[in-house]
Amino acid sequence: MSELKTLYRHAFHYLSGRVCLMLLGFLSFPVFTRVFSVSDYGVMGLVLKVVLLLTVVGKFGLQNSVQRFYAAEGASSDRAVSRRYYSTLFFGTGATGAAVMAVFVALLFFTPATVFNPDLRYLFLFTAALILIRSLQPTLIGFLRAEGKTKTYNALEIGVKAATVLLSCSLLLIWKRTLTVFFGSTIAVETLGILVLILYLYRRELLDFKSVDWNYFRGLAVFAFPLIGYEVASVILDSGDRLLVQHYMGSQPLGYYSAAYNVSTYIEESLMVPINLALFPIYMKLWVEKGKDETQQFLSRSLNNFLALALAVVCIVLLVSRDVIVVLASRRFQEAHRLLPVLVIGLLVYAVHIFLNAALLIHKKTATMTSLVIYACVVNVVLNIILIPRIGLQGAAVATLLSYLFLVVLMGRISFRLLPLKINYFGFACNTLAALLTFVVIRPLEFHIPLVNAAVRSMLALLVYALLVCVLNPAIRQELLQRLRSRRRSEVQSEVQSEVQSEVQSEVQSEVQSEVQSEPQSQAQSHDAEAGEQTCVAGPITVGGSLR
């Protein structure tokens, strides 16, 4: 199927772009876990999650309006219309972001001291500026995406991330190892990135406060507002457990949980993000051009292949969880390795939703999507309240897994009514058996050096799993054989074509050579014939001359 190949090709392209950002994250993660104490690392994660939640409210979903209205307004040949589009979105987003920041600062001042300790209150006040900065970022960088300037888009994202990592790590290593230094570096670099984008648009004469149309902004906000609930619920579903861990267990356990969750997120995003970015335009195009059956077949095959890959990832994580935590986060965070398998499984279960919500997006059921995420969010909070006091950090990890499973089951029930996907349950069972056998085979191998152990075990597990899947799963085995046969057939056809072409070329060359050789002979024969004719004509004239 050509669409499936397109998916993998596009996913690889997006993955290549994400690799740089992920590598920067991997480079900074070991530094932060070694520079900060476990408690400070937990507090850092908590502050960033709270800022993220407030940023979702601050940007008001207007980054979606950037893409939705660009073709009609932003790309207009009328300069006044395009200036109104850019100016209204920029200043409107700035106003909503500044309002949320101001409300948050006011709440911090009036909240009783028993809710936040002084150090945490100070960090929240210090990082409040990030709410405004990160509210503007998606809108400004969304302009580049809407204009199709992907190179500039990627360069700016990677540049800001790299500069943040470089500045913060350098200052932490050579100056002060405090959270204030980290957040100060982040604010400085991200502010510079915002200023560069503002200057870029200003020089193009696209930003002018006099061009702001607040009635037009009202229409943009009405379109974007329904999507805020989905974003807020998603952030709470992903991050609400941090607040509860901090409340019930304190900063030290929160540090372990944050480290395990961050590693799990790296693993999940490496699979989900590139596939998600490539998947949406392909199945929308299939739905419009080829209809339901082709779309259903494409999504079903994509989902089955993703499940096979997810099982391989789970098997590898079970084998190397301790080594990965030690290598990336140091031995101080070694206790977090018990959380890693449960969190990875939970996040991979959540990643399945990108295939299930296709039907909801196609049929414009965005309100249903928001409701489902809110339900899962409530389940997550309730489970955390029940489980954390009883079984500690494992309770938070189990709550994450169960709430994501609840979300996927609910979404699957509704999605399958609109567009049922065909899951190969027998193939999934075969892949599960292959993963179990791989774990049993690789588990006894031990190299005593964490980095070597993680690398060798991972590569061997992936190889063994792939071989076992080809042997045990008849669908994959048949597909592999078909591809080998088609490849062999194409090779044979190319060989036949090359032979035919060589024969034709040799025949043409021989004909050309024979024609070239025959031309002098024919010319000589024609010359002799002409000479004979001239002799015959001259004979009678002479004879006639003598008779006279």
C-alpha positions in Angstrom: 0.0 0.0 0.0 1.6 3.3 -1.2 -0.1 5.3 1.6 1.6 3.1 4.3 4.9 3.7 2.6 4.2 7.4 2.6 3.4 7.2 6.3 6.7 5.6 7.1 8.6 8.0 4.9 6.9 11.1 6.4 7.3 9.7 9.9 11.0 9.2 9.3 11.3 12.8 8.1 9.5 14.1 11.2 11.5 11.8 13.4 14.7 13.3 11.9 13.5 16.7 12.9 12.6 15.6 16.4 15.9 13.7 16.9 17.8 16.9 17.4 15.4 18.1 20.1 15.4 14.7 21.8 19.2 14.5 21.7 19.4 18.0 23.3 17.0 16.7 26.0 19.1 13.6 26.5 22.2 15.8 26.8 20.6 18.0 29.4 18.8 15.3 31.4 22.0 13.7 32.8 23.4 17.1 33.7 20.3 18.2 35.6 20.0 14.9 37.4 23.6 15.1 38.5 23.7 18.8 39.3 20.4 19.0 41.3 19.5 16.9 44.2 16.6 14.5 43.8 14.3 16.9 45.7 15.3 19.9 43.6 14.8 17.9 40.4 11.3 17.0 41.5 10.5 20.7 42.3 11.9 21.7 38.9 9.5 19.3 37.2 6.6 20.4 39.3 7.1 24.1 38.4 7.5 23.4 34.7 4.2 21.4 34.7 2.3 24.2 36.5 3.7 26.7 34.0 2.6 24.4 31.2 -0.9 24.2 32.5 -1.2 27.9 32.8 0.3 28.4 29.4 -2.4 26.3 27.8 -5.0 28.7 29.3 -2.9 31.7 28.4 -2.5 30.9 24.7 -6.3 30.3 24.6 -6.0 27.8 21.7 -5.2 30.7 19.3 -2.4 28.7 17.7 -5.1 26.7 16.1 -6.7 29.8 14.6 -3.3 30.7 13.1 -3.5 27.6 10.8 -7.3 27.8 10.3 -7.5 31.4 9.1 -4.2 31.8 7.3 -5.3 30.8 3.8 -8.2 33.3 3.8 -6.7 36.1 5.8 -2.9 35.8 6.4 -2.1 34.9 2.8 -4.4 37.6 1.4 -3.0 39.8 -1.3 -4.7 42.7 0.4 -2.0 44.1 2.7 -4.5 45.5 5.2 -6.2 42.2 5.6 -3.0 40.2 6.2 -1.7 42.9 8.6 -5.0 42.6 10.6 -4.6 38.8 10.7 -1.0 38.9 12.1 -1.5 41.9 14.4 -4.7 40.7 15.9 -3.4 37.2 16.6 -0.2 38.5 18.1 -1.5 41.2 20.3 -4.6 39.2 21.2 -2.5 36.2 22.4 -0.2 38.6 24.3 -3.3 40.0 26.1 -4.6 36.6 27.1 -1.2 35.4 28.2 -0.5 38.6 30.2 -4.0 38.3 31.9 -3.3 34.7 33.0 0.1 35.6 34.3 -1.3 38.5 36.3 -4.0 36.4 37.8 -1.5 33.7 38.8 0.8 36.3 40.4 -2.1 37.8 42.4 -3.2 34.3 43.6 0.4 33.6 44.8 0.4 36.8 46.8 -3.0 36.1 48.4 -2.7 32.3 48.9 -2.0 31.3 52.6 1.6 30.4 53.4 0.4 26.9 54.4 -0.3 26.0 50.8 3.1 26.8 49.4 6.4 26.9 51.2 8.4 30.1 50.7 10.9 28.6 48.3 8.2 27.1 46.0 6.3 30.4 46.1 9.4 32.3 45.1 10.0 29.9 42.1 6.4 30.3 40.9 6.7 34.1 41.0 10.1 34.0 39.3 8.8 31.8 36.5 5.5 33.6 35.9 7.1 35.4 33.0 7.3 32.1 31.2 3.5 32.0 31.0 3.4 35.1 28.7 6.5 34.0 26.8 5.2 30.5 26.1 1.7 31.8 25.3 3.2 33.9 22.5 5.6 31.2 21.2 3.0 28.8 19.5 1.3 31.7 17.7 4.5 33.3 16.4 6.1 30.1 15.3 2.8 29.0 14.0 3.0 31.9 11.5 6.2 30.2 10.0 4.5 26.9 9.8 1.4 28.4 8.1 3.7 30.1 5.6 5.4 26.8 4.8 8.8 28.0 6.1 9.7 24.7 7.6 13.4 25.2 7.6 13.1 28.4 9.5 10.6 26.8 11.8 12.9 23.9 12.6 16.0 26.0 12.9 14.4 28.4 15.4 13.0 25.6 17.5 16.3 23.7 17.6 18.3 26.9 18.1 16.3 28.1 21.1 16.5 24.6 22.7 20.2 24.3 22.1 20.9 27.8 23.4 18.8 27.1 26.5 20.6 23.8 27.2 24.1 25.3 26.6 23.5 28.4 28.7 21.8 26.7 31.6 24.2 23.8 31.8 27.3 26.1 31.5 26.1 28.4 34.3 25.1 25.5 36.5 28.4 23.8 36.1 30.7 26.8 36.5 28.6 29.2 38.6 25.7 28.3 40.8 23.8 25.0 41.0 20.4 26.5 41.8 16.9 26.3 40.2 16.9 30.1 39.8 19.9 29.8 37.4 18.1 27.2 35.4 14.9 29.1 35.1 16.7 32.4 34.6 18.6 30.9 31.6 15.4 29.5 30.2 13.6 32.9 30.4 16.5 34.8 28.9 16.9 32.5 25.8 13.2 32.1 25.1 12.6 35.9 25.4 15.4 36.4 22.8 13.7 33.9 20.5 10.4 35.7 20.8 12.1 39.1 20.1 13.7 37.6 16.9 10.3 36.5 15.6 8.7 39.8 16.5 11.5 41.7 14.7 11.1 39.4 11.7 7.4 40.2 11.4 7.8 43.9 12.2 10.3 44.3 9.3 7.8 42.7 7.0 5.3 45.4 8.2 2.9 42.8 9.5 2.7 43.9 13.1 0.9 47.2 13.9 -1.2 47.8 17.0 -3.5 50.1 14.9 -4.4 47.2 12.7 -5.8 45.1 15.6 -9.5 44.3 15.2 -11.0 43.1 18.4 -14.2 42.1 16.7 -12.1 39.9 14.4 -10.3 38.6 17.5 -13.6 37.6 19.0 -14.3 35.3 16.0 -10.8 33.8 16.3 -11.3 33.2 20.0 -14.8 31.6 19.5 -13.2 29.1 17.1 -10.3 28.3 19.4 -12.1 28.2 22.7 -13.6 24.7 22.5 -10.1 23.3 22.1 -8.9 24.7 25.4 -10.8 22.2 27.4 -9.2 19.3 25.5 -5.7 20.8 26.1 -6.2 21.6 29.7 -7.6 18.1 30.5 -4.7 16.5 28.6 -2.2 18.5 30.6 -3.9 17.6 33.9 -4.1 13.9 32.8 -0.4 14.0 32.1 0.8 16.2 35.0 -1.8 16.2 37.7 -0.1 13.3 39.5 3.0 15.4 40.2 1.0 17.8 42.4 -0.5 14.8 44.3 2.9 13.1 44.7 4.3 16.4 46.1 1.3 16.7 48.4 1.3 13.1 49.8 5.0 12.2 49.7 7.1 15.3 49.3 9.9 16.5 47.0 12.3 13.5 47.2 9.8 10.9 45.9 8.6 13.5 43.4 12.2 13.6 42.0 12.2 9.8 41.4 8.8 9.9 39.8 9.8 12.9 37.6 12.9 11.2 36.4 11.1 8.0 35.5 8.3 9.9 33.8 10.7 12.0 31.7 12.5 8.9 30.4 9.2 7.2 29.6 8.1 10.4 27.8 11.3 10.3 25.6 10.6 6.7 24.7 6.9 7.3 23.9 7.4 10.6 21.9 10.1 8.9 19.8 7.3 6.6 18.5 4.1 8.7 18.7 5.1 12.2 17.6 6.5 11.4 14.2 3.8 8.9 13.4 1.1 11.3 14.6 2.4 14.2 12.5 2.5 12.0 9.4 -0.7 10.1 10.0 -3.3 12.9 10.0 -2.8 14.3 6.5 -2.6 10.9 5.0 -5.8 9.5 6.3 -7.7 12.7 5.7 -6.5 12.6 2.1 -7.6 8.9 1.8 -11.0 9.7 3.3 -11.6 12.5 0.8 -10.2 10.8 -2.3 -10.8 7.1 -1.8 -13.5 6.8 0.9 -14.1 4.8 4.0 -12.8 1.4 3.0 -9.3 2.5 2.0 -9.1 4.7 5.1 -10.2 1.9 7.4 -7.7 -0.6 5.8 -4.8 1.9 6.1 -5.5 2.8 9.8 -5.9 -0.9 10.7 -2.6 -1.9 9.2 -0.9 1.1 10.8 -2.4 0.3 14.2 -1.3 -3.4 14.0 2.2 -2.5 13.0 2.4 0.1 15.9 1.3 -2.6 18.4 4.0 -4.9 17.2 6.6 -2.2 17.6 5.2 -1.2 21.1 5.6 -4.8 22.3 9.3 -4.7 21.3 9.8 -1.4 23.2 8.1 -2.8 26.4 10.3 -5.9 26.2 13.5 -3.8 25.9 12.4 -1.5 28.8 11.8 -4.5 31.1 15.3 -5.7 30.3 17.2 -2.4 30.6 15.2 -0.1 32.9 17.7 -0.1 35.8 20.7 0.5 33.4 18.9 3.3 31.5 18.1 5.2 34.7 21.6 4.8 36.0 23.2 5.9 32.7 20.9 8.9 32.2 20.1 10.0 35.7 22.9 8.6 37.9 22.7 6.1 40.7 21.0 8.6 42.9 17.8 8.0 40.9 18.2 4.2 40.8 15.0 3.7 42.7 13.1 5.2 39.8 13.7 2.1 37.6 10.8 0.2 39.2 8.4 2.9 37.9 9.8 2.9 34.3 8.1 -0.3 32.9 4.6 0.7 34.3 4.9 4.2 33.0 6.2 3.2 29.6 3.3 0.7 29.2 0.9 3.4 30.2 2.2 6.0 27.8 2.3 3.5 24.9 -1.3 2.6 25.7 -2.1 6.3 25.5 -0.3 6.5 22.1 -2.9 4.2 20.6 -5.4 7.0 20.8 -3.8 8.7 17.7 -5.3 5.8 15.6 -8.6 5.8 17.4 -9.4 9.5 17.3 -9.0 9.5 13.5 -12.7 8.7 13.3 -13.6 11.4 15.7 -11.6 14.0 13.8 -13.0 12.9 10.5 -16.6 13.2 11.7 -15.7 16.4 13.6 -16.5 15.0 17.1 -14.0 17.3 18.9 -16.5 17.8 21.8 -16.6 14.1 22.3 -12.8 14.0 22.4 -12.8 16.6 25.1 -15.4 14.8 27.1 -13.4 11.5 27.0 -10.2 13.2 28.1 -12.0 14.9 31.0 -13.4 11.6 32.1 -10.0 10.0 32.1 -8.6 13.0 33.9 -11.1 12.5 36.7 -10.3 8.8 36.9 -6.6 9.6 37.1 -7.0 12.1 40.0 -9.3 9.7 41.9 -7.0 6.8 41.4 -4.0 8.8 42.6 -5.8 9.9 45.7 -6.7 6.3 46.5 -3.4 4.6 45.5 -0.6 7.0 46.5 -1.3 6.9 50.2 -1.4 3.1 50.1 1.4 1.9 47.7 3.4 5.1 47.2 5.0 6.0 43.8 3.8 2.7 42.3 0.3 3.9 43.0 0.9 7.0 40.8 2.4 4.9 38.0 -0.5 2.4 38.2 -3.0 5.3 38.2 -1.4 6.6 35.0 -1.6 3.3 33.3 -5.2 2.6 34.3 -6.4 6.1 33.4 -4.8 5.9 29.9 -6.3 2.4 29.5 -9.7 3.8 30.5 -9.4 6.6 27.9 -8.4 4.3 25.1 -11.2 1.8 25.8 -13.8 4.6 25.9 -12.4 6.2 22.7 -12.2 2.8 21.0 -15.9 2.1 21.7 -17.0 5.4 20.3 -14.5 5.4 17.4 -15.4 1.9 16.2 -19.0 2.8 15.8 -17.9 5.4 13.3 -14.9 3.7 11.7 -14.2 0.2 13.0 -10.6 -0.8 12.7 -9.6 -4.4 12.2 -7.2 -5.5 14.9 -5.3 -8.8 14.3 -5.8 -10.3 17.8 -4.1 -13.6 16.8 -1.1 -11.7 15.4 -1.0 -9.6 18.6 -0.9 -12.8 20.7 1.9 -14.1 18.5 3.9 -10.9 18.9 3.3 -11.0 22.7 4.6 -14.6 22.8 7.7 -13.4 20.8 8.3 -10.6 23.3 8.0 -13.0 26.2 10.5 -15.5 24.6 12.8 -12.6 23.8 12.8 -11.5 27.5 13.5 -15.1 28.6 16.4 -15.5 26.2 18.1 -12.1 26.8 17.5 -11.8 30.5 20.4 -14.1 31.6 22.9 -11.9 29.7 24.7 -9.6 32.1 27.7 -7.3 31.3 28.0 -5.5 34.7 28.6 -2.1 33.0 25.3 -0.2 32.8 25.9 1.5 29.4 27.2 -1.7 27.8 24.4 -3.7 29.3 21.7 -1.4 28.1 23.2 -1.1 24.5 23.9 -4.8 24.0 20.7 -6.1 25.6 18.6 -3.6 23.6 20.1 -4.5 20.2 20.0 -8.3 20.8 16.4 -8.1 22.1 15.3 -6.2 19.0 17.0 -8.7 16.7 15.6 -11.7 18.5 12.2 -10.2 18.7 12.1 -9.4 15.0 13.2 -13.0 14.1 10.6 -14.5 16.4 7.8 -12.3 15.0 8.7 -13.4 11.5 8.5 -17.0 12.6 5.5 -16.9 14.8 3.2 -14.3 13.2 1.7 -15.7 10.0 0.5 -12.3 8.8 3.9 -10.7 9.0 5.6 -13.8 7.6 3.3 -13.8 4.6 3.8 -10.1 4.1 7.5 -10.5 4.3 7.5 -13.4 1.8 5.3 -11.3 -0.6 7.7 -8.4 -0.4 10.7 -10.7 -1.1 8.8 -12.3 -4.0 7.8 -9.0 -5.5 11.4 -7.7 -5.0 12.8 -10.8 -6.7 10.2 -10.4 -9.5 11.2 -6.8 -10.0 14.8 -7.8 -10.1 14.1 -10.5 -12.7 12.0 -8.1 -14.8 14.8 -5.5 -14.7 17.3 -8.2 -15.7 15.1 -9.2 -18.6 14.6 -5.6 -19.7 18.3 -5.0 -19.5 19.0 -8.1 -21.7 16.3 -7.1 -24.2 17.8 -3.6 -24.3 21.3 -4.9 -24.8 20.1 -7.3 -27.6 18.2 -4.5 -29.3 21.3 -2.2 -29.0 23.6 -4.9 -30.4 21.2 -5.6 -33.3 21.0 -1.9 -34.1 24.7 -1.5 -34.0 25.3 -4.5 -36.3 22.7 -3.2 -38.8 24.4 0.2 -38.7 27.8 -1.3 -39.3 26.6 -3.5 -42.1 25.0 -0.5 -43.8 28.2 1.5 -43.4 30.2 -1.3 -44.9 27.8 -1.9 -47.8 27.8 1.8 -48.8 31.3 1.9 -50.4 30.6 -1.3 -52.3 27.4 0.0 -53.7 29.0 3.2 -54.7 31.8 1.3 -56.5 29.3 -0.9 -58.4 27.3 2.1 -59.4 30.5 3.9 -60.6 31.4 0.8 -62.8 28.0 0.7 -64.2 28.0 4.3 -65.2 31.5 3.8 -66.8 30.1 0.8 -68.8 27.2 2.9 -70.0 29.5 5.6 -71.2 31.6 3.1 -73.1 28.6 1.6 -74.9 27.4 5.1 -75.9 30.8 6.1 -77.2 31.2 2.9 -79.5 28.4 3.6 -82.0 29.4 7.2 -82.4 32.9 6.3 -83.3 31.7 3.7 -85.8 29.3 6.1 -87.2 32.1 8.6 -87.7 34.3 6.1 -89.6 31.4 5.1 -92.0 31.0 8.7 -92.9 
